[in-house]
Amino acid sequence: MEITGGKVKRNMTAGSVFPCDLSAVLSGFLKKGYTVLPGFCDVHVHFREPGLSYKETIKTGSLSAAAGGYTDVCTMPNVDPVPDSAENIKKQLGIIERDAVIKVHPYASITVGRRGFDVVDFAELSQYAIAFSDDGSGVQTPEVMERAMRLAKQYGKIIAAHCEDNTLLHGGYIHDGAYAKAHGHKGICSESEWKQIERDLELAAKTGCAYHVCHISTKESVELIRQAKKSGVDVSCETAPHYLVLDENDLCEDGRFKMNPPLRSKEDREALIEGVIDGTVDMIATDHAPHSVQEKSKGLKDSAFGIVGLETAFPVLYTELVRKNVITLDRLVYMLTEAPRKRFGIKESGYSVWDLDSEYEVCSDKFLSKGKSTPFEGRKVYGKCVLTVCDGKTVFEN
């Protein structure tokens, strides 16, 4: 894919960016100097429905995604009821069919109730789920994870793991670093993430499972995955915009800086960027995790974990990584489009139009998401989404 002069061109060696020639339809936008991009694909969002619709719904979440240029998202299974059976996931699919304005692909859980003990019926759920994850918590028992990986391998599905060793948390809620020590906060050590990744990579090598690591945040995680790829393990990973742009030096006593995993050290952030540059980090996902204003207004210690990210992802990454010559626009677009689609088998479904010269301040009051908690509040960014089209229908227009 080649992006030059505000236009996306076809690269015949990489395949078509779009399924058809859109030049006639989009010529007006291109004449204005706007940039046309394939619809983004986010493999890690929380839309909270069914069960927690006061935080977000399929409708508000998909509208938020459309406003951010996304035409496909994959919803995590920490909803109520948990999609651990055909009956439960069909409830979610019914809401998606009724309310979603873009393509929404639900995960099924790895274990019953996401409790980490009994593996779900992969044969039953594989026909409905994009992949399997217990996101929100790590699978603590290696025997359970190995059984899940073998079943995922059998049914041609991905295990997408939230890697977190509960025995190493010790009540922490931000990174166990300089800020935590200076302000008397309980820290979450990096080992709680990378130690479980290390375990799972051994199991993935043993089982041959397609294994995906969610929201990596530490330098050790990057290096473990880098070496596993070199040894032939079928592994991919994602990180999120906030881990590439922010670190513990940006923390303040505000719940909008609290997420799990937490913002790590400057060295961790730099290692993640290096992973993006060399291809160790395959894709960027938002981990869009909305909560109510009340749940996010209790400071670092007592606020709920999670921030929103769909409407800020591209502008923040474009401003901080592309405009500052850390990575190219081609590389960023690849990580938001082709990479997740290829890994998860999601077809291209639309496109978005951007005014890359538009500068503005992030204002959460304008978000279409019910969630308003963002660490980028008030930040000046470039890149405004003008139009998003999914399956030939306009789903967002600014």
Steps between C-alpha positions, in 0.01 A plus 500: 500500500628845411363826635617817330367846438184440700408194294517129562641318199488136410811296557460201272752290692308542824151464356227757461437747778134512405276229354398726212607819327360787703662782307174627353325502836787657691641742246337794679673416825834446331476836323465662841826339607337247731648155554298185439593202716369145530260453791692434819466170686526481881528151647459615861201708613247485783145595405352386835178359359320289606500563871686828550330736260529798735871502405458442124273324253555332167339803339704769678819298478463438128415868440815593691701258288356643179596850616856375538515351149439138605282266295576179693545436873525190717317516833645343812298250707481675839128563465197345671420233412851390406506362142602153620220314321317522169191629682691786661702610200183498288352761736791725420481426128131595504579841646782545248270421210243747628716792613854495362585754230829325411619139502522364855662161561458357852753287685392195693657440839773239549350369824148470635401828661855626440579336832810320377402142581291318239574549131197596288358286218726608213308285251175681579640852520749501213228563242395822677817648654781689328744356757521397866610715795444540872602865473475688824682218673778258419457122488692411815543125453739373231304176465182692416681722250664201330164326461349818355790539258464143376129554437566833329753328276246226420231749399726751328447783749726751674557515874525870591649519846479763769827412674498572871629285785269569792758383755724793405243781520500564878217750477682726254320741271771701318848408377746402771739781415622841601158668508348230722789523743498882509123524560439200725308287252500120477671389182441228240833341412596435139556133579128451555461547124811355342521191720166372372596587142814291549286207620252532216769521233633166617149354481443651155823345376391167647146501360545688172215730596453840335570721801438874531615713793273787600615852597870440569662774708848390610843477339531138615176411319635648178824304521329171589268531199787607275698187587193274475433625147861426406458145628185444292224531761166601346468816709374853437448789737345840538573809699284807551547867409542610862795263556677646195440865586485516881694356792508532879653847469163618366304374801300727727242438769214445256306187409535572130858374529399166651487197274610136508777438419619834637713765336855370546845659496660709228723200419195279452340756267819526295521119473141488374577761235802298392271198478265695275790602277654153464170310470503321835181687588254398229209736551359782709170450684328755721378287794206742494356449851226749594372558852259747654619841614449392861716191457786704353490797742658333804869561432770249415437272795124454488393569141410211273766370263450610140491794258331569167704515182315445175449868416855606587711206377590610150535875572725436801718245317517709185600808700753336733651229279454598135535877514805460726656252252503204739317281248355559155133551425515178298617308806234647727219428255626144450489438878145634520365321192679220318684345795197435723286394205752245378559354845133471598357426154286814479414623151533863392164669553535869425710811514541831680587850381734723700603863508856447620572872519219573745635590846274497806489415870362168622168571671327201657168686515483454124556123511221277374602239754326505837848483652678835538816402686810557286858586596515710183241756616600845376791369293557667163487248217491492122263292290124531496273228368274647233313190388479127576329255264431137590352252252413787269307693767605828656531426873669825605519842339665806650 
